[in-house]
């Protein structure tokens, strides 16, 4: 899986659920000619409103594993019993056209992309606070506590992996976050005035999630 050299480095966005990485990724692709969205392959069935080839390539488990065996995926992972992966040819085609491929993937996939494409830019999107993260993970308030704890545990695992990322963006202002990702992708540097997030912010969020999980009952 190593040795993939691309003219325009891909931009990897990872985040705890609800931090807004998909919104940022899609905004960049819709607004900017030099950004292209990476369409992943998955074995899960399409959800309402999803289209084959636009949101995902929906394929069978057997076809997915054949792609893995042939080395056609730059990264892949099993998530909640379903397989997800990034086709290598999509990265190559976009890079040959001088476009930055935007990958909206989890931290496990981000690590694999770094191995496959060492010059990839790894960006971690942070929610503005532990309270906001909890509100988003809690959803509409109809979830059982066990489900919310599982989401918090997943968020904690993602935050623990943040140490491996290059830059951090606190998504408390969507337009600023989009501009920050755009600037980082094009220049490799933060916007004038500095970035909106830091590794220390990720660590504080991690500590906050750990404290929530230690509580006997969630708020």
Backbone as JSON, one array per atom type, in Angstrom:
{
  "sequence": "XXXXXXXXXXXXXXXXXXXXXXXXXXXXXXXXXXXXXXXXXXXXXXXXXXXXXXXXXXXXXXXXXXXXXXXXXXXXXXXXXXXXXXXXXXXXXXXXXXXXXXXXXXXXXXXXXXXXXXXXXXXXXXXXXXXXXXXXXXXXXXXXXXXXXXXXXXXXXXXXXXXXXXXXXXXXXXXXXXXXXXXXXXXXXXXXXXXXXXXXXXXXXXXXXXXXXXXXXXX",
  "N": [[0.81, -1.2, 0.0], [2.14, 1.13, 0.16], [4.12, 3.86, -1.27], [2.73, 5.46, -3.12], [2.8, 8.19, -5.1], [1.82, 11.5, -5.4], [0.92, 14.36, -7.32], [-0.61, 16.54, -6.37], [-1.07, 16.84, -3.03], [-3.29, 14.75, -1.13], [-6.06, 15.76, 0.96], [-6.86, 15.01, 4.13], [-9.62, 14.69, 6.17], [-10.55, 14.2, 9.43], [-12.52, 13.44, 12.35], [-14.37, 13.59, 15.48], [-17.7, 12.24, 15.53], [-20.15, 14.4, 14.19], [-18.71, 16.76, 14.22], [-18.51, 18.22, 11.92], [-17.01, 17.66, 9.62], [-17.77, 16.49, 7.14], [-19.49, 18.39, 6.04], [-17.7, 20.51, 5.67], [-15.91, 19.33, 3.83], [-17.57, 18.86, 1.58], [-18.37, 21.46, 0.96], [-15.97, 22.65, 0.11], [-15.41, 21.19, -2.24], [-17.62, 21.8, -3.81], [-17.33, 24.55, -4.16], [-14.74, 25.12, -5.06], [-12.5, 24.76, -7.78], [-10.13, 23.36, -7.67], [-10.37, 21.29, -5.89], [-11.39, 17.98, -5.18], [-13.81, 15.53, -4.41], [-13.31, 12.52, -2.68], [-14.76, 9.54, -3.53], [-15.83, 6.97, -1.65], [-15.7, 3.34, -1.43], [-18.1, 0.98, -0.27], [-19.54, -1.65, 1.7], [-21.95, -1.42, 2.91], [-25.54, -0.99, 2.75], [-27.2, 1.48, 0.67], [-28.38, 4.54, 2.12], [-31.42, 6.44, 2.63], [-31.82, 8.73, 0.04], [-29.18, 8.62, -0.78], [-26.84, 8.15, -3.47], [-25.51, 5.85, -5.83], [-22.15, 6.07, -6.66], [-22.1, 8.78, -6.27], [-22.38, 9.45, -3.48], [-21.31, 7.13, -2.3], [-19.58, 4.25, -3.63], [-21.44, 1.53, -3.86], [-20.91, -1.72, -3.08], [-20.55, -5.34, -3.22], [-19.63, -7.57, -0.47], [-17.82, -9.51, -1.33], [-16.77, -8.36, -3.72], [-15.53, -6.15, -2.62], [-13.51, -7.31, -1.05], [-12.01, -8.46, -3.04], [-10.99, -6.19, -4.28], [-9.3, -5.31, -2.23], [-7.47, -7.44, -2.19], [-6.3, -7.11, -4.69], [-4.89, -4.83, -4.33], [-6.1, -2.37, -4.76], [-7.07, -0.41, -3.1], [-6.34, 2.5, -1.29], [-6.67, 2.83, 1.39], [-8.48, 1.06, 3.91], [-11.15, -0.04, 6.05], [-12.95, -1.76, 8.66], [-16.05, -0.9, 9.89], [-18.4, -0.9, 12.32], [-19.25, -3.41, 11.44], [-19.4, -3.19, 8.68], [-17.64, -2.67, 5.56], [-15.36, -0.18, 4.47], [-13.64, 1.83, 2.08], [-10.95, 3.56, 0.27], [-10.59, 4.1, -3.08], [-7.62, 3.72, -4.95], [-7.26, 4.6, -7.61], [-8.91, 6.8, -7.93], [-7.64, 8.76, -6.38], [-5.28, 9.07, -7.83], [-6.15, 9.94, -10.39], [-7.34, 12.43, -9.84], [-5.15, 13.82, -8.75], [-3.42, 13.88, -10.93], [-4.71, 15.72, -12.45], [-4.11, 17.95, -11.08], [-5.57, 18.48, -8.81], [-6.66, 18.72, -5.4], [-7.45, 15.96, -3.55], [-10.14, 15.42, -1.41], [-10.56, 13.7, 1.49], [-12.9, 12.25, 3.49], [-12.69, 10.65, 6.17], [-12.21, 8.08, 8.74], [-10.04, 7.96, 11.7], [-8.46, 5.68, 11.6], [-8.35, 5.11, 8.85], [-7.07, 7.46, 8.08], [-4.49, 7.12, 9.11], [-3.61, 5.02, 7.49], [-3.64, 6.26, 4.98], [-1.59, 8.12, 5.36], [0.57, 6.37, 5.44], [0.44, 5.34, 2.84], [0.57, 7.63, 1.25], [2.87, 9.68, 1.97], [3.08, 12.49, 1.92], [0.56, 13.43, 2.36], [-1.93, 15.62, 3.74], [-2.98, 15.8, 6.94], [-5.78, 16.62, 8.66], [-7.46, 17.5, 11.59], [-10.69, 17.86, 12.68], [-12.25, 19.72, 15.13], [-14.88, 19.83, 17.58], [-16.43, 22.75, 19.12], [-16.54, 22.54, 21.94], [-16.64, 20.3, 24.81], [-19.21, 20.1, 25.76], [-20.75, 20.8, 23.51], [-20.0, 18.74, 21.78], [-21.08, 16.55, 23.18], [-23.78, 17.22, 23.05], [-24.28, 16.97, 20.3], [-23.67, 14.27, 19.86], [-25.58, 13.12, 21.41], [-27.84, 13.56, 20.0], [-31.24, 13.64, 19.13], [-32.23, 13.27, 21.62], [-33.57, 10.94, 22.06], [-32.18, 8.65, 22.22], [-30.98, 5.67, 23.82], [-29.09, 5.44, 26.88], [-26.94, 3.67, 26.72], [-26.34, 3.6, 23.97], [-25.5, 6.23, 23.57], [-23.24, 6.26, 25.19], [-21.65, 4.48, 23.76], [-21.16, 6.0, 21.46], [-19.76, 8.11, 22.6], [-17.51, 6.71, 23.47], [-16.4, 5.94, 21.02], [-15.83, 8.51, 20.02], [-13.9, 9.24, 21.88], [-11.82, 7.43, 21.27], [-11.16, 8.39, 18.75], [-10.25, 10.98, 19.39], [-8.03, 10.33, 20.91], [-6.36, 9.49, 18.93], [-5.6, 11.78, 17.71], [-3.08, 12.85, 17.99], [-1.46, 12.17, 15.87], [-1.99, 13.87, 13.77], [-1.61, 16.69, 11.48], [-2.56, 19.36, 11.59], [-5.04, 21.29, 13.43], [-8.45, 22.12, 13.5], [-10.83, 24.1, 14.92], [-14.17, 23.87, 14.75], [-16.11, 26.17, 15.11], [-17.09, 28.15, 13.63], [-18.34, 27.92, 10.59], [-17.67, 29.02, 8.0], [-15.15, 30.14, 8.5], [-13.76, 27.82, 9.13], [-13.85, 26.41, 6.71], [-12.35, 28.14, 5.1], [-9.92, 27.94, 6.44], [-9.15, 25.25, 6.06], [-8.95, 25.28, 3.27], [-6.81, 27.12, 2.89], [-4.71, 25.78, 4.23], [-4.49, 23.48, 2.64], [-3.7, 24.52, 0.17], [-1.38, 25.98, 0.68], [0.03, 24.81, 2.76], [0.33, 26.05, 5.11], [-0.93, 27.75, 8.02], [-3.7, 30.12, 8.11], [-3.16, 33.75, 7.99], [-2.62, 35.09, 11.19], [-2.92, 32.78, 12.53], [-4.04, 29.41, 13.45], [-7.28, 27.92, 14.23], [-7.43, 25.88, 16.05], [-5.69, 23.58, 18.28], [-3.35, 20.97, 19.2], [-3.43, 20.79, 21.95], [-6.04, 21.63, 22.46], [-7.42, 19.41, 21.47], [-6.56, 17.51, 23.3], [-7.72, 18.49, 25.67], [-10.43, 18.19, 25.06], [-10.49, 15.43, 24.89], [-9.94, 14.75, 27.57], [-12.25, 15.78, 28.71], [-14.24, 14.13, 27.61], [-13.45, 11.69, 28.68], [-13.99, 12.22, 31.38], [-16.78, 12.46, 31.28], [-17.48, 9.81, 30.62], [-16.73, 8.52, 32.9], [-18.7, 9.1, 34.66], [-21.46, 7.92, 36.55], [-24.05, 8.2, 35.66], [-25.08, 9.69, 32.64], [-25.38, 13.18, 31.79]],
  "CA": [[0.0, 0.0, 0.0], [3.01, 2.3, 0.23], [4.78, 4.25, -2.5], [1.87, 6.21, -4.01], [3.28, 9.58, -5.16], [0.81, 12.31, -6.04], [1.32, 15.72, -7.61], [-1.31, 17.39, -5.4], [-1.31, 15.99, -1.86], [-4.67, 14.65, -0.67], [-6.39, 16.42, 2.22], [-7.63, 14.07, 4.94], [-10.38, 15.28, 7.28], [-11.08, 13.26, 10.41], [-13.14, 14.16, 13.46], [-15.45, 12.89, 16.16], [-18.99, 12.38, 14.86], [-20.86, 15.64, 14.44], [-17.84, 17.94, 14.26], [-18.74, 19.0, 10.71], [-16.01, 17.44, 8.57], [-18.4, 16.23, 5.85], [-19.98, 19.68, 5.55], [-16.53, 21.25, 5.19], [-15.4, 18.66, 2.63], [-18.47, 19.07, 0.44], [-18.34, 22.88, 0.6], [-14.75, 22.9, -0.66], [-15.53, 20.59, -3.56], [-18.65, 22.52, -4.56], [-16.95, 25.94, -4.42], [-13.38, 25.3, -5.57], [-12.18, 23.88, -8.9], [-8.93, 22.57, -7.43], [-10.66, 20.26, -4.89], [-12.27, 16.91, -5.66], [-14.22, 14.66, -3.31], [-13.01, 11.09, -2.86], [-15.94, 8.7, -3.32], [-15.39, 5.7, -1.07], [-16.49, 2.13, -1.66], [-18.59, 0.41, 0.98], [-20.43, -2.82, 1.6], [-23.25, -1.16, 3.55], [-26.57, -0.59, 1.79], [-27.42, 2.93, 0.62], [-29.43, 5.14, 2.94], [-32.37, 7.26, 1.88], [-31.24, 9.92, -0.59], [-27.82, 8.38, -1.26], [-26.77, 7.68, -4.85], [-24.33, 5.08, -6.2], [-21.19, 6.85, -7.42], [-22.05, 10.17, -5.78], [-22.09, 9.4, -2.05], [-20.42, 5.96, -2.18], [-19.76, 3.13, -4.54], [-22.01, 0.46, -3.04], [-20.5, -2.98, -3.7], [-20.72, -6.52, -2.35], [-18.5, -7.92, 0.38], [-16.86, -10.24, -2.16], [-16.09, -7.42, -4.61], [-14.66, -5.32, -1.79], [-12.32, -8.07, -0.66], [-11.18, -8.61, -4.24], [-10.26, -4.93, -4.43], [-8.23, -5.34, -1.24], [-6.46, -8.41, -2.63], [-5.6, -6.59, -5.87], [-4.18, -3.61, -3.96], [-6.77, -1.24, -5.4], [-7.52, 0.55, -2.1], [-5.28, 3.2, -0.57], [-6.95, 2.54, 2.8], [-9.79, 0.46, 4.14], [-11.4, -0.39, 7.45], [-14.28, -2.29, 8.99], [-16.71, -0.01, 10.84], [-19.73, -1.4, 12.7], [-19.59, -4.59, 10.66], [-19.38, -2.92, 7.24], [-16.32, -2.32, 5.04], [-15.24, 1.1, 3.78], [-12.3, 1.99, 1.55], [-10.66, 4.64, -0.67], [-9.93, 3.59, -4.29], [-6.38, 4.4, -5.33], [-7.3, 5.24, -8.92], [-9.53, 8.11, -7.78], [-6.61, 9.67, -5.9], [-4.32, 9.31, -8.9], [-6.76, 10.74, -11.46], [-7.5, 13.82, -9.37], [-3.83, 14.42, -8.59], [-2.88, 14.14, -12.26], [-5.36, 16.94, -12.92], [-3.69, 19.04, -10.21], [-6.61, 18.76, -7.82], [-6.52, 18.13, -4.07], [-8.53, 15.05, -3.2], [-10.58, 15.58, -0.03], [-11.0, 12.42, 2.05], [-13.68, 12.35, 4.72], [-12.51, 9.29, 6.66], [-11.92, 7.98, 10.18], [-8.63, 8.07, 12.05], [-7.77, 4.47, 11.13], [-8.08, 5.34, 7.44], [-6.09, 8.54, 7.96], [-3.16, 6.54, 9.34], [-3.24, 4.24, 6.31], [-3.33, 7.2, 3.91], [-0.26, 8.66, 5.63], [1.53, 5.34, 5.02], [0.41, 5.2, 1.39], [0.93, 8.92, 0.66], [3.51, 10.38, 3.1], [2.9, 13.94, 1.87], [-0.83, 13.77, 2.62], [-2.16, 16.59, 4.79], [-3.95, 15.24, 7.88], [-6.43, 17.68, 9.42], [-8.42, 16.99, 12.57], [-11.73, 18.85, 12.94], [-12.67, 19.66, 16.54], [-16.06, 20.6, 17.99], [-15.99, 23.88, 19.96], [-16.46, 22.24, 23.36], [-17.14, 18.98, 25.2], [-20.67, 20.21, 25.87], [-21.32, 20.76, 22.17], [-19.8, 17.39, 21.29], [-22.06, 15.69, 23.83], [-25.11, 17.55, 22.51], [-24.4, 16.4, 18.96], [-23.69, 12.81, 19.96], [-26.84, 12.74, 22.05], [-28.86, 13.6, 18.97], [-32.54, 14.24, 19.41], [-32.65, 12.99, 22.98], [-34.36, 9.71, 22.12], [-31.27, 7.52, 22.27], [-30.71, 5.08, 25.12], [-27.79, 5.84, 27.42], [-25.91, 2.77, 26.21], [-25.96, 4.04, 22.62], [-24.75, 7.48, 23.7], [-21.92, 5.89, 25.71], [-20.86, 3.9, 22.66], [-20.73, 7.11, 20.62], [-18.71, 8.81, 23.34], [-16.3, 5.87, 23.46], [-15.82, 6.09, 19.68], [-15.25, 9.85, 19.96], [-12.68, 9.22, 22.69], [-10.78, 6.74, 20.49], [-10.73, 9.31, 17.69], [-9.48, 12.07, 19.99], [-6.74, 9.78, 21.32], [-5.52, 9.34, 17.72], [-5.35, 13.1, 17.13], [-1.65, 13.19, 18.09], [-0.79, 11.89, 14.6], [-2.43, 14.79, 12.73], [-0.72, 17.82, 11.22], [-3.18, 20.61, 12.03], [-6.33, 21.15, 14.11], [-9.4, 23.19, 13.19], [-12.01, 24.12, 15.79], [-15.28, 24.26, 13.88], [-17.15, 26.96, 15.75], [-17.55, 29.06, 12.59], [-18.18, 27.07, 9.4], [-16.96, 29.7, 6.92], [-13.75, 30.24, 8.88], [-13.17, 26.49, 9.05], [-13.66, 26.11, 5.29], [-11.21, 28.94, 4.64], [-8.7, 27.42, 7.06], [-8.78, 24.02, 5.34], [-8.54, 25.7, 1.92], [-5.48, 27.72, 2.98], [-3.76, 24.73, 4.58], [-4.3, 22.59, 1.49], [-3.0, 25.19, -0.93], [-0.08, 26.57, 1.06], [0.7, 24.04, 3.8], [0.5, 26.92, 6.27], [-2.17, 28.27, 8.59], [-4.02, 31.47, 7.65], [-2.6, 34.83, 8.8], [-3.26, 35.18, 12.49], [-2.86, 31.48, 13.18], [-5.14, 28.48, 13.29], [-8.36, 27.99, 15.22], [-7.34, 24.79, 17.0], [-4.36, 23.06, 18.6], [-3.32, 19.65, 19.8], [-3.86, 20.94, 23.34], [-7.5, 21.64, 22.43], [-7.85, 18.02, 21.31], [-6.3, 16.83, 24.57], [-8.72, 18.93, 26.63], [-11.67, 17.52, 24.7], [-10.33, 14.02, 25.29], [-10.1, 14.68, 29.03], [-13.65, 16.02, 29.01], [-15.0, 12.92, 27.27], [-13.1, 10.69, 29.69], [-14.74, 12.56, 32.6], [-18.19, 12.08, 31.06], [-17.63, 8.36, 30.64], [-16.56, 8.05, 34.28], [-19.92, 9.36, 35.42], [-22.36, 6.78, 36.67], [-25.16, 8.52, 34.77], [-24.78, 10.82, 31.78], [-26.29, 14.33, 32.0]],
  "C": [[0.85, 1.26, 0.0], [3.49, 2.68, -1.16], [3.92, 5.01, -3.47], [2.3, 7.67, -3.97], [2.3, 10.4, -5.97], [1.3, 13.74, -6.2], [0.69, 16.7, -6.63], [-1.65, 16.54, -4.19], [-2.78, 15.93, -1.49], [-4.84, 15.32, 0.69], [-7.32, 15.49, 2.99], [-8.3, 14.82, 6.08], [-10.91, 14.17, 8.16], [-11.6, 14.06, 11.59], [-14.05, 13.23, 14.23], [-16.76, 13.14, 15.41], [-19.65, 13.71, 15.22], [-20.01, 16.88, 14.45], [-17.95, 18.78, 13.0], [-17.79, 18.74, 9.57], [-16.64, 17.2, 7.2], [-18.93, 17.51, 5.23], [-18.84, 20.49, 4.97], [-16.02, 20.65, 3.88], [-16.27, 18.97, 1.42], [-18.49, 20.54, 0.01], [-17.11, 23.2, -0.24], [-14.88, 22.39, -2.09], [-16.54, 21.36, -4.42], [-18.19, 23.92, -4.98], [-15.66, 26.09, -5.2], [-13.06, 24.28, -6.67], [-11.0, 22.97, -8.62], [-9.12, 21.55, -6.3], [-11.63, 19.25, -5.48], [-12.58, 15.98, -4.49], [-13.88, 13.22, -3.63], [-14.26, 10.28, -2.54], [-15.47, 7.33, -2.86], [-16.24, 4.54, -1.57], [-16.92, 1.59, -0.31], [-19.5, -0.78, 0.71], [-21.78, -2.55, 2.25], [-24.27, -0.74, 2.49], [-26.75, 0.92, 1.78], [-28.55, 3.36, 1.54], [-30.32, 6.01, 2.07], [-31.68, 8.5, 1.33], [-29.83, 9.73, -1.11], [-27.85, 7.78, -2.67], [-25.44, 6.95, -5.09], [-23.42, 5.95, -7.08], [-21.1, 8.31, -7.0], [-21.65, 10.2, -4.31], [-21.09, 8.29, -1.73], [-20.57, 5.13, -3.43], [-20.22, 1.96, -3.67], [-21.73, -0.89, -3.73], [-20.69, -4.12, -2.7], [-19.47, -6.75, -1.52], [-17.41, -8.62, -0.43], [-16.08, -9.31, -3.07], [-15.12, -6.53, -3.82], [-13.37, -6.07, -1.47], [-11.42, -8.37, -1.87], [-10.38, -7.34, -4.51], [-9.08, -4.86, -3.46], [-7.1, -6.25, -1.72], [-5.66, -7.9, -3.82], [-4.83, -5.3, -5.56], [-4.79, -2.35, -4.53], [-7.25, -0.17, -4.41], [-6.33, 1.18, -1.4], [-5.43, 3.02, 0.93], [-8.3, 1.86, 2.87], [-9.92, 0.07, 5.61], [-12.78, -1.01, 7.57], [-14.85, -1.42, 10.1], [-18.12, -0.53, 11.08], [-20.19, -2.54, 11.77], [-19.64, -4.4, 9.16], [-17.98, -2.45, 6.83], [-16.37, -1.0, 4.27], [-13.81, 1.23, 3.25], [-12.19, 3.13, 0.55], [-9.96, 4.07, -1.9], [-8.69, 4.41, -4.64], [-6.52, 5.16, -6.64], [-7.96, 6.61, -8.86], [-8.53, 9.15, -7.3], [-5.66, 10.05, -7.04], [-4.9, 10.21, -9.98], [-6.89, 12.2, -11.05], [-6.15, 14.52, -9.27], [-3.2, 14.74, -9.94], [-3.49, 15.39, -12.88], [-5.01, 18.14, -12.06], [-4.7, 19.4, -9.15], [-6.3, 18.07, -6.5], [-7.72, 17.22, -3.81], [-8.85, 15.23, -1.72], [-11.15, 14.25, 0.44], [-11.66, 12.65, 3.4], [-13.69, 10.95, 5.34], [-12.17, 9.28, 8.15], [-10.41, 7.96, 10.43], [-7.82, 6.85, 11.61], [-7.41, 4.63, 9.66], [-7.05, 6.42, 7.23], [-4.67, 8.01, 8.15], [-2.69, 5.76, 8.12], [-2.89, 5.15, 5.13], [-1.94, 7.8, 4.12], [0.82, 7.66, 5.22], [1.62, 5.25, 3.5], [0.89, 6.47, 0.69], [1.55, 9.78, 1.76], [3.28, 11.89, 3.11], [1.45, 14.37, 2.09], [-0.94, 14.73, 3.8], [-3.29, 16.07, 5.67], [-4.49, 16.35, 8.79], [-7.49, 17.09, 10.33], [-9.4, 18.11, 12.91], [-12.26, 18.64, 14.35], [-14.0, 20.38, 16.74], [-15.61, 21.71, 18.94], [-15.85, 23.57, 21.44], [-16.94, 20.82, 23.61], [-18.66, 19.0, 25.27], [-21.34, 20.12, 24.51], [-21.16, 19.37, 21.55], [-20.84, 16.44, 21.88], [-23.46, 15.95, 23.28], [-25.32, 16.92, 21.14], [-24.47, 14.88, 18.99], [-24.99, 12.31, 20.55], [-27.99, 12.76, 21.06], [-30.13, 14.26, 19.44], [-33.05, 13.92, 20.81], [-33.47, 11.73, 23.14], [-33.49, 8.46, 22.25], [-31.15, 6.98, 23.7], [-29.31, 5.46, 25.57], [-26.67, 4.95, 26.89], [-25.42, 3.18, 24.84], [-25.13, 5.31, 22.68], [-23.34, 7.19, 24.23], [-21.04, 5.29, 24.62], [-20.34, 5.0, 21.74], [-19.62, 7.91, 21.3], [-17.41, 8.03, 23.34], [-15.61, 5.95, 22.11], [-15.15, 7.45, 19.54], [-13.94, 9.91, 20.74], [-11.53, 8.55, 21.94], [-10.25, 7.65, 19.39], [-9.86, 10.43, 18.25], [-8.11, 11.58, 20.47], [-5.79, 9.64, 20.13], [-5.12, 10.68, 17.13], [-3.88, 13.48, 17.14], [-0.94, 13.03, 16.74], [-1.12, 12.9, 13.5], [-1.55, 16.03, 12.66], [-1.26, 19.14, 11.77], [-4.55, 20.32, 12.62], [-7.19, 22.37, 13.83], [-10.58, 23.08, 14.12], [-13.18, 24.69, 15.0], [-16.4, 24.93, 14.67], [-17.69, 28.04, 14.81], [-17.28, 28.36, 11.26], [-17.36, 27.76, 8.31], [-15.47, 29.84, 7.24], [-13.06, 28.89, 8.75], [-12.91, 26.09, 7.6], [-12.46, 26.86, 4.75], [-9.89, 28.4, 5.2], [-8.23, 26.15, 6.35], [-8.28, 24.37, 3.94], [-7.11, 26.24, 1.94], [-4.42, 26.67, 3.29], [-3.46, 23.83, 3.39], [-3.45, 23.25, 0.41], [-1.6, 25.65, -0.58], [0.7, 25.72, 2.05], [0.93, 24.85, 5.05], [-0.87, 27.39, 6.77], [-2.44, 29.68, 8.07], [-3.3, 32.52, 8.5], [-3.36, 34.98, 10.11], [-3.31, 33.85, 13.23], [-4.11, 30.64, 12.98], [-6.14, 28.57, 14.43], [-8.25, 26.91, 16.28], [-5.91, 24.31, 17.19], [-4.48, 21.63, 19.12], [-3.77, 19.71, 21.25], [-5.39, 21.0, 23.44], [-8.05, 20.22, 22.32], [-7.66, 17.25, 22.61], [-7.34, 17.21, 25.63], [-10.08, 18.3, 26.34], [-11.63, 16.06, 25.11], [-10.55, 13.87, 26.78], [-11.56, 14.89, 29.43], [-14.52, 14.81, 28.72], [-14.7, 11.82, 28.28], [-13.87, 10.94, 30.98], [-16.21, 12.21, 32.46], [-18.38, 10.58, 31.2], [-17.44, 7.79, 32.04], [-17.81, 8.27, 35.13], [-20.83, 8.15, 35.42], [-23.57, 6.95, 35.75], [-24.77, 9.73, 33.95], [-25.78, 11.94, 32.05], [-27.58, 14.19, 31.2]]
}
